[in-house]
Amino acid sequence: MSRNIYLKTVAPEEAVALAKDALDRAALLGAETIPTHEAAGRVTAAPVIARYSSPTYHSAAMDGIAVRAEATFRAREDEPTALAHGEGFVFVNTGNPLPEGMNAVVMIEDVVQKDADTVEIEKPAFPWQHVRRIGEDIVATELLLPQNRRLAPCDIGALLSAGIYEIEVHRRVRARFLPTGDEVLNFLDHPAPGPGQVIESNSQVFMAYARGWGADASWSAPVRDDEATLRAAVLGALSDGCHVVVVGAGSSAGSKDYSRKVFESIGRVLVHGISVMPGKPTLLAVSDERSGHPGRLLVGAPGYPVSAVVCHEKILGPLVAWLGRAAPREPAMAEVVLARKTPSRPGMREAIRLAAGRIGDRIVGAPLARGAGMITTMTKAQAVAYIPENAEGAEAGETLAAELLAPRSELDRVLVHVGSHDNTLDLLANELMGLPEPLRLVSSHAGSMGGLTALKAGSALFAGSHLFDPETRDFNFPFISRYLEGLPVAVVNLAIRHQGLIVAKGNPLGVKSVNDLSREDLTFINRQRGAGTRILLDHHLKSAGIAPSAVRGYANEEFTHMAVAVNVLTGAADCGLGIYAAAKALGLDFVPLAHERYDLVIPEQYLDDPRIVTLLALIRTDEVKREIAALGGYETDLTGQEMKPGMGLGQPSL
């Protein structure tokens, strides 16, 4: 079957410029008149001239008495001026019209009531004191708002105050998202996906973005992988008046990717491929006369979630803002120090999502796992940085300009963890968010050694570590002495956990010990270099006299215990080393291998940080200890205690 071939990839800014040049915005989106009270968020299509002044009369700005200022000039504390009701003063409330002949208001607190008809004042009033004069706020016939102004809530109040009951605004951009793919399931059906199936979600990500852009957006049920069917869906959206039609997936180079063929049959392709990873398969076109609705924007958004988001943020967002005459939303920027080295592919701008928080006077960002399909990296990120096309990556400690995905103030309430993965971290993250003053725990799974390296660089508040030293039979301290020399740290136990071999339910291959890992009929899944679990594995392999090269799959790596368990669950591997809690969570069997101490390593300089104080107080509660134990495969006898060298497990080692 034939495949698409990418056109020359271009920078996203160039792609946006090419689309703007190809679209006739004035012809595509005219103006309409709508009731003013419904116009918040819309963009003015013409200058707005005030019909009435505000206020339309001289009015009292205070409760008190209206007077002629000139009649009060002689008033003194020791020689008050007396005024008679009617001719000399009139009682007024805030907002009352100023009586004829009066030009000032004296606050009621400064008035001495002598009798029913006479008052005294002890200090003079000046002309127009406490008076809102005609046109003080708005003057009839003046420019109230210019064209191309996005109307804020307060603008509506000003418009109505000026007698503007209807207003001319630009029509809203109408856009429709068409998800595609035979494997894509409509989420409205509450499906349980089988092998090769995915639940469609990109349409709703688009809808949420579109609402923020002020677009009139819609979406369809998934369209199957058929060129004629997809063409009919696109033409249907154009017939319904859509100015922008977005086809989700089908824009890549696969044999079933029909977006480009459909766009070429009804329009002109402008861009096929942007020089950003993820996001490369983005496709832009403009419909022509063959569609029956020329001059409309056609977009092929990548199917992988992270790629689709890059398309929305870098391409669709700016174009929808431009079409609607609104200023594009500029992200808040900050300088972020990279917690660890991150490679990148030369020739492509690469998005790096970061778990970020403030450490000292710096904002530090730990790179999250990359992959166009890893949508959870977006839910965990507080910032995103872009490595330029001409770079091969960024070094640990390098400062990058990053777009903030969370308010800057929120970064002061983030606990940045870099280190070994453990399921208890998710438990703590949830508990921290449930506090009266919530804290957010963000974690970069870099392994125990990666965590110590991050602490040395000042790139984390704390690190989870479970490094076992066979010579001393101790945990973490031998490595801390070696790699964190000169950095005083506290070591607090989170839990003793059970490590072992995770195998399929029923243990069909009869795995009994590490000795089985050298079998020809068994495929292993390993943890990444620097992970404490991998160091533990290497220790047991050495003790058993098994070379790593004899283990099928030794070079295949994952970054979390849950990822190892998923590999076993799906049959991608027969066995992997991990914690009991991961096996239990997925209903797998477990062959015990060792107990180990999982500690939190915290630089002493951060022990007084309110975030660390809160974290340690939480860990030491009986409720959290019970929750940790309930996960399975954990012991909490040492939880919350500060460890010292030589303590081991606090009991004979297994």
N, C-alpha and C positions, 0 to 999 in steps of 0.2 A: 504494500500500500504506500502511496506517496505521502511524504511528510513536508511540513512547512519548513522554510528556511528563513532564519531571521534576517531582516533588513539590517542595515548598519545601526548598531545601538548608539543612542544619543543620551546626553545628560538630561535629567528630568526637567531642568529649567529650559533647555532647548526644545524638548517635547511640548511643553506648555506654550512656548512662543510659537511653534509651528501650528499648533491648534488655533491659537488666537488669530494668526494671520489668515487661516483658512475659513474662519467663521465670520459671518456678518451679524454682529451682535444686535445692531439696531433693527435689522429685519427679523431676526429670530425672536426677539423678546421686546414687545412694545410696552405700552403703559396701560393702566386701568385705574379707575376711580373707585375707591372703597370707603366705607364709613371710617371715620378717624378713630373711633374707639376700638376698632378691630385691626389697627395698623401697626401695632408694636412689632418690631423685628423686620418690617418691610423697609424698602429703600425708596426715598422720594424721587420722583421722575422729573420734577420741576421745582423751581424756587417757590417757597410758601410765603405769601405776604399776609400780614396780620389784618384782619377785618375790623376788629375792635381793639381799643386800648384796654390795658389791665393795670390798675383798676380803671373803671369807666367814670369814676367820681372821686373827689377828695374824701378820704375815709379815715376814721380814727384808728390808730395803731395800738392804742391802749385803752383800758377802762379808766374813766375819769371824767373831767369836765372840759368842754370846748370853750375857748376864750379867744379874745383878740389879744395877741401878744403885746401889742403896744400898751394896753391897759394894765399890764403887770410889771412894767419896767421898774417901778419904784418899790416893788415888794422886797422887804428885808426880814431877817429873822426877828429883829427887835422892833420892826415896824411893818407888820403884815398889811397886805392890800385886801380890802373887803370887796366882794363882787356880789351883785344881786342877780337872782335867778331870772332868766329870760333875756334881759338886756345885757348883763355882764357875763353870764355863763349859762351853759346848757349841759346837763348830764348826758354822757355818751358811753356806749360800750364798744369794744373792739369790733371794727367792721362797719359801724354806723356811718352814714353820710355826714360830713362836716356841715353843721348848720350854717345858714346864710350869714355872712359877715364875720365868721370865726376863722382863725387861721392857725390855731395851735391847740394842743391837748395837754392838760396837766394830769399826771397819774393820780388816781384816787388816793394813793398813799401819801401824797403831798398836799392834800386838801384837808382843811379844818372846817367842819360843819358847825357854824354858829347857831343857826336856826333853820327852819324849813325853807327860807328864801335867801339866806345869806351864807357865803363861805368866805374863808380867808386863806390866802396863800403867802408863804414866807420867802419865796424866791421867784425871780422873774422867769417867764417863759420866752423862748425865742420863736420867731416866725417859722411855721411848719414843723414845730416840735411835735414828735409822736403822731405825725400825719403821713398817710400814704397818699401821695398826690396822683392825679390823673396821669396815666401812662408811666408811672414809676417803674413798672416791670415791662410792659409791652406798649408800644405806641402804634396805633392804627396806621397802616400803609407801609410800615417798615418791614425789612426782610426778617422773617422769623426763623426760617430754616433754609439752607441751600439745597440744591439738587444733589442727588446721590448720597443722601444722609440716611444711614440705617437708624430707624426710629427706636429710641430707648423708651422705657416706661414713662420717665419724666417728660419726654417730648410730647406724649399724648396729652398730658395735663396742660402744657403750654399751648398746644394747638387748640384744644377745646376752649381754654380761657380767652383765646384770641378770636373765637367765633368760627374756627375752621371745623366744620362738621363732616366734610368729606375731603379726601386728599388723593392726589394723583401719585401713584407709585408704579415702579417697574413690576411687571408680571413676575411671579415666582418661577424659578427654573423647575420644570417638570422632568423628573428622572425616574427611570425604571431599571431595576436590577433583575436579570434573568439568570438564575443558577442553572448550570448544565451538568450532565453526566448520568450515564445509566446506573452508576454505582451510588448516586447521591439520593438520600432518603429525605422526604419532607418531614421536618421536625414536628409539624402540626399533627402528624399521625402517631407521635410518641413511639417511634420505631425502636426495635432492639436490633442493632446492626449485626449482620453476619459477616463471614470472611469476604473481603473485597468491597464492603459497603461502608459508607460514611454518612453521618448525620449532617445535613446541610445547615450551615450557620452563617456563611459569609453574607447572605442577603441581609441578615439582621444587624451585622456589623455595619454594613453600608447604610441601612436605615437610620441607625443611631448617628452616624457621621452626617447624613443628609439633613437630619433635624437640626443639628448644630450649624449647618451651613445655611439654614433657612429655605431649603429646597422643598418642593412638593413632591415627595418620593413615594414610590410603590415598588412592589416586587411580585414575582410569580412563583408558582410551584416549579420544581426542577424540570428542565427541558431535556429530553433524552438526546443521546448522541446521534443525531441524524441531521445532515446538512439542510434538507428541505424543511424539517420541523423547526430548526433554529432560525432559518430565514423567515418563516412565517411568524415566529414569535417576535423577532426584531421589527418586522414590518407592522405587526399588530401594535406594538408599543408606539411606533411613529404615527400610526393612524389615530391613536388615542391622544395625540397632542404632545407626546414627550419630546423635549428638546435634547435630552441626553438619554442614550440607551447603553446600559452597562451589561455586558455578557460576562458572567462569572465562570472562570475556567475555559478551556478550549482555545487559549491564546498562545500556547506553547508550540513545540515542534513535533508533537505526536501525530500519529496517523489518524486519530479520532479528534484532533483539535480543529474544529470547523470555523472558528470565529473569523479568521482572516479570509477564508474563502467566501463566507457570507458577506463580509464587509466589502470585499472586492467586487462582488456581484451587484451591489446596490450603492457603491460609493467609491471613494478614493482613500487608500491607506496612506497615512502620513508618517506614522512611526510604528515599527515593530521591534521592540526591544529598547529598554532604557539601561544605562550603564550603572545600575544600582543592584546590589545583592543584599537581601532578597528583593524581588520586584522586577527582575529583568524581562519576563515575558509580556509586559504591558504593551497593549496595542491601541493605537489611535487612528480613527478614520472620520471622514465627513461624508454624509449621504449625498447622493446626487439625484438627478431627475428619474433614474430608474426605480428609485424607492417610492416615488410619488410625493415625497416630502423632503426636498433637497435642503442642504445647509444645516443638518442636525449632526450633533456630535455622537459618534459611536466609539465605545471604549471596550476593549477586551482586558478584563482584570484577571490576574493570575488566580489559579484555584487554591494554591496553598495559602492558609490564613495570613501568615506574616507577610508574604508577598502581596496579598490583596490589600493589607493595611498600608504598605508603602505606596501602592498605587493610589489609594484613597487620599493619603496625606500629601503626597508630593505632586500628584497629577490632577486627580478629580477635584480636590478641595480648592486649589487655586483657580481652576477653570470655572467651577460653579460660582465662586465669588466674583470672578471677572464678568461672567455672563449676567449675574444679578446686580452688577455695579456696586458691589460691596467690597470694602477693603479686605484683603486676605488676612486670616487670623495668624498673627506672628507668634510662634511659641516663645515662652520665656527661656532664656539661655543662661547657662552657668558654666564655669570652668570646673571640670571634674578630673580628679586624679585617678588614673587607672590602677586597679588593685593588682592585676597580674597581666603578664604578657599576652597579647592577642594577635595571632597571625591574620593576614588578609591576602586576598588574591589581587596582584597588580593588574591594573587596567579596569578595575571595577570599583566603584564607591561602595563600601560595605557598611551596613547598619549594624551597630553593636548595642544591644539593649543591656542596661546596667541596673543592678540592684545598688541603689545609691543612698548615702546618708552622710550626715555631718560628723566628722571625727576631728576634734580640735578646731582649728580655724579653716579646715579644708572640707570640701565635699569629695568623698571617695566613692568610686563606682566599681563594683565587681562585675565583670562580664558574665552574663547568663549564657546558657547553652544556645548554640546557634542552629538554625534549621528553618526553612521556609514553612514547615508544617507545624512548628512548635508554638502554638498559640498561647500556652501558659507563660512563655517568656514575656509576653506583653502584659499579662495580669500581674506579674511579679516585678516588673521594671518601674523605676522612678525616673529614669532618664534614658535617652538614646543618643549615641554619638555616631558620627560617620567618619570612617577612615578613608582618606582621599584615594583617588584612582592611582596616583603615582607612588603610593606607599605599599610596603609589603607587610604592614601590621603596625602595632603600637607596643611600646615597651612598658613594663611595670613601672609605675611612678611617673609616666608621661601625662601631661595635662592636655585634655581634649575639650574643645567647645562642644557642649552637649545641650540638647533640647530637654527641658524638664517636663516630665509627664505627671508630676505632682506639684502642688504648691510648695514654694521654697520653704515656707515655715514648717511644712510637714517633714522635711528632711531632718529637723532637730528631734523628731520623735521616731526615728528609724534606728533599729539595732542592726548594724552590719556584721554579719557572720560570714567568715570564709573558712572552709575546712571540710571535715568529713561529714558525709550525709548520715542522718539518722532519723527514723520516724518520729522520735520524741520532739524534734525541732518543729514539725508541723503541729504537734500538740501544743507546744509552747507558743507558737505563732498565734494560734486561735485563742488561747487563754489571755495573752497580752492584749489582743484586740477587744477582749471583753471587759477590761479594766475600766473604772470610771474615767480615767485619763488614758485612752488607748495608746499603745505603742505598736509599731509595726516591725516585725522581725523579717529581714530579708537575708537570703542565704545564697552563696555561690559555692557549689559543690566542687571544691578543688582538691579534695583528699586531705588527710591529716598533715602531710608534709607541705602541701600548698597553703594550708592554714597557718602553719608556723612561719612560712615565708612571708605571708601577708602581714602577720603581726610584726615581723622584723622591719617591714617597709612602712609600718604605720597605716596600713590599708584596711584594718578591720578592728572592731571593738573587742571581739573575742573569736576564738577558733575552737571547733570541736575536734578532739583528737583521741585516738585509741591505739597509739603506736606501742607495740610490744618489743621489748629488748630481751632476746633469749639469754644473753650472758648474765644480766642482773635479775631476770625474771620480774622486771618492773615495767610499768607503763609510763610513757610520755617523758618522764624526767631525764632519762639518758639523752633523748633527742633534744629536749629543751636546753640542756647544758651544752650540747654540741652546736645547735643552730641558732639559739637565742642568747648567746653569751653577751652580757652587758645589758640585757633587757629584763628587769625584775618582773616576774609574773606570779599570779596566784593561780592555783590549779584546783578547780572545784568539780567534784564528781556529779555527773548527771544521772548515770545509772551503770550498773553492771549488766552487760547484755550477753546473750547466747549467740555465738557464731556457729555456723555449720553449713552443710551442703544442702542446698535447696533442690529438690527433685520433684518430678511429677507426682500427682496424687496416686497413692498406692505403690510408689517407688517401683515402677515396672522393670527397671534395669537392675534392681537389687543392689543399689549403691550402699556400701557399708562404711567406707572410710576413704581417706585421701589416696590410699593404694589403688582404688578403682579408677582414678583419674587418668591412669596410663592405658586404660583399655581402648582397643581400637573401635569398639562399638559405642563409645560415649563421647559426646561433644560438650565441651566446657564453655562457659561464658565468664570472663574475668572482669575485675575492676581496673580502673585506670592506674597508670604509674603514679606513685606517691600516695596512693590510698592505703590507709592502715590495714584494710582487709587484704589488699594484695601483698603487703609485707607479711601478714600473718600466713597467707597461703604459701609464700615462698619459704617461710620457716618450716612449715609442715611438709612441704615437698622435699626440702633438703633433709629433714629428719627421716623421711621415708626413702631417701635415696633415689628420688625421681627427678629427672632433668625437666625443666620447663618445656623444652622442645618435644618431650614425649607426651605432652598433654594437648590433645586436639582441641583447638579453640583458645589456647592460652593467650594468643595475641588479640583476640576479640574483646573489646573493652566496653564497659558501661560506667556511668558516673554515679549511680545510686543503687541502693539495695533493691528498691522497687523495680528499677529497670532490669536488674538481674532476674528478679522473680518473674517479670513479664516475659522475658525471653524463654524461661522454662515453661511458663503457662502456655505460650503459643507454639511450643515445639521448636523454636529457633535454636534452643540448646537443651541438652538433656540434664544439665547440672550446672550450678553456680554456687560460689561461696557468698553467704550473706547472713543477715540476722533472722532470727526466728520470727520476729514480728512481721517481716515482709512475706515470709512463707505463709504465715497464718492469715494475713490480710487477703491473699489470693487463693486460699484453700489448697495449698501445696503441702507436700510432705517435707520433713526436715530431719537430717542426720546430724546430731550434735557433734561438734568438733572441739570447741573451746569456750570458756568464759573470758570476757575481757572488760576492761574498765574504760568507759567512754567519759572523758573529762572535758570541761570547758577551761581553756587556757586564756587568762585575762591579764593584760598588762596592768601592773599595779597603779599606773597613772590614771587608769579609767575606773578604778574601784569606787571612787566617789561620784562618778557620773550618775545622775539620777536614773538613766536608762538601765545601767548595770545594777544599781541598787535595787531597782524594781524587779529586774530579771531574777536576781538571786533570792529575793524575798519570796517570789512566786515559786521558785523551785523547791524551797524549803517548806512549803505548805503541805499538810497531810493530804489535801484534796488532789494536788498535782501528783504526789507520790502514788496515790491510789490509781489515778488515771494512767500513769506510766506503767504500773504493774499490770493493769488490765489489757494493755496492748499485747502482752504475751512475750515471753523470752527476756524479761527484764527483772532485775532485782534492785531494790531501792534502799538497801541497808546503809549505803554510803552516800545516798543522794543528798546534795546540798552541803556536804562536808568538804573542808579544804584538805587536799591531799598533801602528803609530804613524801620525799624520796624514800623508797624501800617499802612502802606500804603494800604494794602489789594489789591483790584483791581483798586484803584485809582478812584473808583466810588462806589455807594451803592452795597453791596453784593447781589447776586441773591439767 
